[in-house]
């Protein structure tokens, strides 16, 4: 199963962070680049984060 960054939709392999949405608990992945630059993301539940 492919994993993609929630912010940029880039396929991630090794350099990514897996975390749960603070609102609904859904698992999300974020690449290191988007995390370091605080690129916004939006969960399917509507929660938005930096």
PyMOL Python script that loads the backbone (N, CA, C, O; Angstrom):
from pymol import cmd

cmd.read_pdbstr("""\
ATOM      1  N   UNK A   1       0.845  -1.189   0.000  1.00  0.00           N
ATOM      2  CA  UNK A   1       0.000   0.000   0.000  1.00  0.00           C
ATOM      3  C   UNK A   1       0.883   1.244   0.000  1.00  0.00           C
ATOM      4  O   UNK A   1       1.775   1.385   0.837  1.00  0.00           O
ATOM      5  N   UNK A   2       0.626   2.139  -0.945  1.00  0.00           N
ATOM      6  CA  UNK A   2       1.408   3.360  -1.033  1.00  0.00           C
ATOM      7  C   UNK A   2       0.974   4.348   0.046  1.00  0.00           C
ATOM      8  O   UNK A   2      -0.197   4.424   0.417  1.00  0.00           O
ATOM      9  N   UNK A   3       1.947   5.095   0.530  1.00  0.00           N
ATOM     10  CA  UNK A   3       1.673   6.128   1.527  1.00  0.00           C
ATOM     11  C   UNK A   3       1.972   7.472   0.883  1.00  0.00           C
ATOM     12  O   UNK A   3       2.964   7.617   0.168  1.00  0.00           O
ATOM     13  N   UNK A   4       1.112   8.458   1.137  1.00  0.00           N
ATOM     14  CA  UNK A   4       1.283   9.782   0.567  1.00  0.00           C
ATOM     15  C   UNK A   4       1.217  10.845   1.655  1.00  0.00           C
ATOM     16  O   UNK A   4       0.549  10.678   2.676  1.00  0.00           O
ATOM     17  N   UNK A   5       1.925  11.940   1.411  1.00  0.00           N
ATOM     18  CA  UNK A   5       1.928  13.087   2.320  1.00  0.00           C
ATOM     19  C   UNK A   5       0.566  13.768   2.261  1.00  0.00           C
ATOM     20  O   UNK A   5       0.043  14.017   1.174  1.00  0.00           O
ATOM     21  N   UNK A   6      -0.008  14.069   3.412  1.00  0.00           N
ATOM     22  CA  UNK A   6      -1.314  14.727   3.499  1.00  0.00           C
ATOM     23  C   UNK A   6      -1.240  16.161   2.961  1.00  0.00           C
ATOM     24  O   UNK A   6      -2.262  16.707   2.546  1.00  0.00           O
ATOM     25  N   UNK A   7      -0.060  16.777   2.960  1.00  0.00           N
ATOM     26  CA  UNK A   7       0.081  18.165   2.501  1.00  0.00           C
ATOM     27  C   UNK A   7       0.338  18.271   1.001  1.00  0.00           C
ATOM     28  O   UNK A   7      -0.355  19.021   0.312  1.00  0.00           O
ATOM     29  N   UNK A   8       1.321  17.535   0.482  1.00  0.00           N
ATOM     30  CA  UNK A   8       1.730  17.691  -0.917  1.00  0.00           C
ATOM     31  C   UNK A   8       1.356  16.501  -1.792  1.00  0.00           C
ATOM     32  O   UNK A   8       1.528  16.552  -3.010  1.00  0.00           O
ATOM     33  N   UNK A   9       0.850  15.439  -1.191  1.00  0.00           N
ATOM     34  CA  UNK A   9       0.425  14.221  -1.884  1.00  0.00           C
ATOM     35  C   UNK A   9       1.591  13.441  -2.506  1.00  0.00           C
ATOM     36  O   UNK A   9       1.368  12.536  -3.310  1.00  0.00           O
ATOM     37  N   UNK A  10       2.834  13.787  -2.140  1.00  0.00           N
ATOM     38  CA  UNK A  10       4.001  13.060  -2.633  1.00  0.00           C
ATOM     39  C   UNK A  10       4.048  11.688  -1.972  1.00  0.00           C
ATOM     40  O   UNK A  10       3.756  11.555  -0.783  1.00  0.00           O
ATOM     41  N   UNK A  11       4.420  10.662  -2.748  1.00  0.00           N
ATOM     42  CA  UNK A  11       4.583   9.333  -2.165  1.00  0.00           C
ATOM     43  C   UNK A  11       5.735   9.374  -1.176  1.00  0.00           C
ATOM     44  O   UNK A  11       6.802   9.908  -1.482  1.00  0.00           O
ATOM     45  N   UNK A  12       5.525   8.815   0.003  1.00  0.00           N
ATOM     46  CA  UNK A  12       6.561   8.810   1.030  1.00  0.00           C
ATOM     47  C   UNK A  12       7.018   7.377   1.289  1.00  0.00           C
ATOM     48  O   UNK A  12       6.220   6.442   1.231  1.00  0.00           O
ATOM     49  N   UNK A  13       8.303   7.215   1.575  1.00  0.00           N
ATOM     50  CA  UNK A  13       8.853   5.890   1.845  1.00  0.00           C
ATOM     51  C   UNK A  13       9.532   5.852   3.209  1.00  0.00           C
ATOM     52  O   UNK A  13       9.039   5.197   4.127  1.00  0.00           O
ATOM     53  N   UNK A  14      10.648   6.541   3.348  1.00  0.00           N
ATOM     54  CA  UNK A  14      11.405   6.497   4.605  1.00  0.00           C
ATOM     55  C   UNK A  14      11.310   7.774   5.427  1.00  0.00           C
ATOM     56  O   UNK A  14      11.160   7.720   6.647  1.00  0.00           O
ATOM     57  N   UNK A  15      11.397   8.921   4.763  1.00  0.00           N
ATOM     58  CA  UNK A  15      11.448  10.200   5.479  1.00  0.00           C
ATOM     59  C   UNK A  15      10.059  10.813   5.615  1.00  0.00           C
ATOM     60  O   UNK A  15       9.694  11.717   4.864  1.00  0.00           O
ATOM     61  N   UNK A  16       9.279  10.309   6.590  1.00  0.00           N
ATOM     62  CA  UNK A  16       7.961  10.865   6.830  1.00  0.00           C
ATOM     63  C   UNK A  16       7.567  10.647   8.286  1.00  0.00           C
ATOM     64  O   UNK A  16       8.154   9.833   8.998  1.00  0.00           O
ATOM     65  N   UNK A  17       6.565  11.394   8.700  1.00  0.00           N
ATOM     66  CA  UNK A  17       6.021  11.298  10.051  1.00  0.00           C
ATOM     67  C   UNK A  17       4.605  10.745   9.936  1.00  0.00           C
ATOM     68  O   UNK A  17       3.821  11.217   9.113  1.00  0.00           O
ATOM     69  N   UNK A  18       4.274   9.752  10.750  1.00  0.00           N
ATOM     70  CA  UNK A  18       2.914   9.229  10.810  1.00  0.00           C
ATOM     71  C   UNK A  18       2.304   9.747  12.104  1.00  0.00           C
ATOM     72  O   UNK A  18       2.902   9.628  13.173  1.00  0.00           O
ATOM     73  N   UNK A  19       1.096  10.327  12.000  1.00  0.00           N
ATOM     74  CA  UNK A  19       0.438  10.849  13.186  1.00  0.00           C
ATOM     75  C   UNK A  19      -1.073  10.721  13.035  1.00  0.00           C
ATOM     76  O   UNK A  19      -1.576  10.440  11.948  1.00  0.00           O
ATOM     77  N   UNK A  20      -1.780  10.927  14.124  1.00  0.00           N
ATOM     78  CA  UNK A  20      -3.243  10.846  14.118  1.00  0.00           C
ATOM     79  C   UNK A  20      -3.832  12.248  14.110  1.00  0.00           C
ATOM     80  O   UNK A  20      -3.310  13.159  14.752  1.00  0.00           O
ATOM     81  N   UNK A  21      -4.918  12.406  13.379  1.00  0.00           N
ATOM     82  CA  UNK A  21      -5.633  13.681  13.364  1.00  0.00           C
ATOM     83  C   UNK A  21      -6.074  13.999  14.797  1.00  0.00           C
ATOM     84  O   UNK A  21      -6.662  13.145  15.462  1.00  0.00           O
ATOM     85  N   UNK A  22      -5.800  15.205  15.277  1.00  0.00           N
ATOM     86  CA  UNK A  22      -6.205  15.573  16.636  1.00  0.00           C
ATOM     87  C   UNK A  22      -7.723  15.587  16.830  1.00  0.00           C
ATOM     88  O   UNK A  22      -8.207  15.503  17.959  1.00  0.00           O
ATOM     89  N   UNK A  23      -8.458  15.692  15.746  1.00  0.00           N
ATOM     90  CA  UNK A  23      -9.912  15.778  15.844  1.00  0.00           C
ATOM     91  C   UNK A  23     -10.596  14.410  15.761  1.00  0.00           C
ATOM     92  O   UNK A  23     -11.419  14.076  16.613  1.00  0.00           O
ATOM     93  N   UNK A  24     -10.254  13.608  14.722  1.00  0.00           N
ATOM     94  CA  UNK A  24     -10.974  12.348  14.513  1.00  0.00           C
ATOM     95  C   UNK A  24     -10.136  11.091  14.755  1.00  0.00           C
ATOM     96  O   UNK A  24     -10.681   9.991  14.847  1.00  0.00           O
ATOM     97  N   UNK A  25      -8.809  11.251  14.858  1.00  0.00           N
ATOM     98  CA  UNK A  25      -7.944  10.108  15.127  1.00  0.00           C
ATOM     99  C   UNK A  25      -7.490   9.336  13.908  1.00  0.00           C
ATOM    100  O   UNK A  25      -6.813   8.318  14.050  1.00  0.00           O
ATOM    101  N   UNK A  26      -7.844   9.793  12.695  1.00  0.00           N
ATOM    102  CA  UNK A  26      -7.430   9.131  11.462  1.00  0.00           C
ATOM    103  C   UNK A  26      -5.909   9.205  11.315  1.00  0.00           C
ATOM    104  O   UNK A  26      -5.307  10.239  11.602  1.00  0.00           O
ATOM    105  N   UNK A  27      -5.281   8.096  10.864  1.00  0.00           N
ATOM    106  CA  UNK A  27      -3.842   8.091  10.608  1.00  0.00           C
ATOM    107  C   UNK A  27      -3.528   8.947   9.384  1.00  0.00           C
ATOM    108  O   UNK A  27      -4.204   8.854   8.359  1.00  0.00           O
ATOM    109  N   UNK A  28      -2.496   9.779   9.503  1.00  0.00           N
ATOM    110  CA  UNK A  28      -2.051  10.620   8.400  1.00  0.00           C
ATOM    111  C   UNK A  28      -0.533  10.537   8.310  1.00  0.00           C
ATOM    112  O   UNK A  28       0.147  10.263   9.299  1.00  0.00           O
ATOM    113  N   UNK A  29      -0.012  10.778   7.113  1.00  0.00           N
ATOM    114  CA  UNK A  29       1.424  10.803   6.872  1.00  0.00           C
ATOM    115  C   UNK A  29       1.803  12.184   6.372  1.00  0.00           C
ATOM    116  O   UNK A  29       1.042  12.836   5.658  1.00  0.00           O
ATOM    117  N   UNK A  30       2.993  12.617   6.761  1.00  0.00           N
ATOM    118  CA  UNK A  30       3.490  13.915   6.329  1.00  0.00           C
ATOM    119  C   UNK A  30       4.970  13.810   6.020  1.00  0.00           C
ATOM    120  O   UNK A  30       5.742  13.311   6.839  1.00  0.00           O
ATOM    121  N   UNK A  31       5.383  14.284   4.824  1.00  0.00           N
ATOM    122  CA  UNK A  31       6.801  14.204   4.461  1.00  0.00           C
ATOM    123  C   UNK A  31       7.599  15.192   5.317  1.00  0.00           C
ATOM    124  O   UNK A  31       7.054  16.160   5.847  1.00  0.00           O
ATOM    125  N   UNK A  32       8.877  14.926   5.435  1.00  0.00           N
ATOM    126  CA  UNK A  32       9.757  15.765   6.252  1.00  0.00           C
ATOM    127  C   UNK A  32       9.777  17.200   5.725  1.00  0.00           C
ATOM    128  O   UNK A  32       9.783  18.145   6.515  1.00  0.00           O
ATOM    129  N   UNK A  33       9.786  17.377   4.394  1.00  0.00           N
ATOM    130  CA  UNK A  33       9.829  18.725   3.813  1.00  0.00           C
ATOM    131  C   UNK A  33       8.621  19.552   4.249  1.00  0.00           C
ATOM    132  O   UNK A  33       8.777  20.697   4.672  1.00  0.00           O
ATOM    133  N   UNK A  34       7.421  18.985   4.149  1.00  0.00           N
ATOM    134  CA  UNK A  34       6.217  19.720   4.524  1.00  0.00           C
ATOM    135  C   UNK A  34       6.170  19.977   6.030  1.00  0.00           C
ATOM    136  O   UNK A  34       5.691  21.022   6.472  1.00  0.00           O
ATOM    137  N   UNK A  35       6.657  19.042   6.798  1.00  0.00           N
ATOM    138  CA  UNK A  35       6.675  19.241   8.246  1.00  0.00           C
ATOM    139  C   UNK A  35       7.630  20.376   8.628  1.00  0.00           C
ATOM    140  O   UNK A  35       7.290  21.222   9.455  1.00  0.00           O
ATOM    141  N   UNK A  36       8.816  20.394   8.031  1.00  0.00           N
ATOM    142  CA  UNK A  36       9.814  21.414   8.360  1.00  0.00           C
ATOM    143  C   UNK A  36       9.391  22.806   7.896  1.00  0.00           C
ATOM    144  O   UNK A  36       9.757  23.800   8.522  1.00  0.00           O
ATOM    145  N   UNK A  37       8.629  22.888   6.812  1.00  0.00           N
ATOM    146  CA  UNK A  37       8.206  24.192   6.300  1.00  0.00           C
ATOM    147  C   UNK A  37       6.803  24.568   6.772  1.00  0.00           C
ATOM    148  O   UNK A  37       6.267  25.598   6.365  1.00  0.00           O
ATOM    149  N   UNK A  38       6.205  23.736   7.632  1.00  0.00           N
ATOM    150  CA  UNK A  38       4.863  23.975   8.189  1.00  0.00           C
ATOM    151  C   UNK A  38       3.803  24.176   7.107  1.00  0.00           C
ATOM    152  O   UNK A  38       2.940  25.047   7.213  1.00  0.00           O
ATOM    153  N   UNK A  39       3.889  23.347   6.063  1.00  0.00           N
ATOM    154  CA  UNK A  39       2.902  23.392   4.992  1.00  0.00           C
ATOM    155  C   UNK A  39       1.548  22.947   5.551  1.00  0.00           C
ATOM    156  O   UNK A  39       1.465  21.916   6.219  1.00  0.00           O
ATOM    157  N   UNK A  40       0.498  23.708   5.285  1.00  0.00           N
ATOM    158  CA  UNK A  40      -0.825  23.350   5.820  1.00  0.00           C
ATOM    159  C   UNK A  40      -1.317  21.987   5.313  1.00  0.00           C
ATOM    160  O   UNK A  40      -0.931  21.533   4.236  1.00  0.00           O
ATOM    161  N   UNK A  41      -2.162  21.358   6.104  1.00  0.00           N
ATOM    162  CA  UNK A  41      -2.800  20.108   5.703  1.00  0.00           C
ATOM    163  C   UNK A  41      -4.244  20.138   6.157  1.00  0.00           C
ATOM    164  O   UNK A  41      -4.605  20.899   7.054  1.00  0.00           O
ATOM    165  N   UNK A  42      -5.073  19.307   5.536  1.00  0.00           N
ATOM    166  CA  UNK A  42      -6.478  19.237   5.904  1.00  0.00           C
ATOM    167  C   UNK A  42      -6.912  17.785   5.905  1.00  0.00           C
ATOM    168  O   UNK A  42      -6.752  17.071   4.915  1.00  0.00           O
ATOM    169  N   UNK A  43      -7.466  17.359   7.035  1.00  0.00           N
ATOM    170  CA  UNK A  43      -7.978  15.992   7.182  1.00  0.00           C
ATOM    171  C   UNK A  43      -9.347  15.921   6.509  1.00  0.00           C
ATOM    172  O   UNK A  43     -10.008  16.942   6.314  1.00  0.00           O
ATOM    173  N   UNK A  44      -9.760  14.720   6.161  1.00  0.00           N
ATOM    174  CA  UNK A  44     -11.076  14.501   5.569  1.00  0.00           C
ATOM    175  C   UNK A  44     -12.201  14.960   6.489  1.00  0.00           C
ATOM    176  O   UNK A  44     -13.282  15.300   6.008  1.00  0.00           O
ATOM    177  N   UNK A  45     -11.970  14.979   7.806  1.00  0.00           N
ATOM    178  CA  UNK A  45     -12.990  15.406   8.766  1.00  0.00           C
ATOM    179  C   UNK A  45     -13.149  16.924   8.806  1.00  0.00           C
ATOM    180  O   UNK A  45     -14.086  17.442   9.413  1.00  0.00           O
ATOM    181  N   UNK A  46     -12.218  17.640   8.148  1.00  0.00           N
ATOM    182  CA  UNK A  46     -12.281  19.096   8.117  1.00  0.00           C
ATOM    183  C   UNK A  46     -11.245  19.794   8.979  1.00  0.00           C
ATOM    184  O   UNK A  46     -11.060  21.006   8.865  1.00  0.00           O
ATOM    185  N   UNK A  47     -10.560  19.039   9.848  1.00  0.00           N
ATOM    186  CA  UNK A  47      -9.527  19.643  10.688  1.00  0.00           C
ATOM    187  C   UNK A  47      -8.375  20.143   9.818  1.00  0.00           C
ATOM    188  O   UNK A  47      -7.919  19.434   8.921  1.00  0.00           O
ATOM    189  N   UNK A  48      -7.906  21.362  10.082  1.00  0.00           N
ATOM    190  CA  UNK A  48      -6.773  21.927   9.357  1.00  0.00           C
ATOM    191  C   UNK A  48      -5.641  22.197  10.325  1.00  0.00           C
ATOM    192  O   UNK A  48      -5.857  22.669  11.441  1.00  0.00           O
ATOM    193  N   UNK A  49      -4.437  21.892   9.886  1.00  0.00           N
ATOM    194  CA  UNK A  49      -3.270  22.097  10.738  1.00  0.00           C
ATOM    195  C   UNK A  49      -2.123  22.747   9.991  1.00  0.00           C
ATOM    196  O   UNK A  49      -2.120  22.810   8.762  1.00  0.00           O
ATOM    197  N   UNK A  50      -1.164  23.223  10.733  1.00  0.00           N
ATOM    198  CA  UNK A  50       0.011  23.869  10.144  1.00  0.00           C
ATOM    199  C   UNK A  50       1.010  22.868   9.584  1.00  0.00           C
ATOM    200  O   UNK A  50       2.050  23.263   9.056  1.00  0.00           O
TER     201      UNK A  50
END
""", "prot")
cmd.dss("prot")
cmd.show_as("cartoon", "prot")
cmd.util.cbc("prot")
cmd.orient("prot")
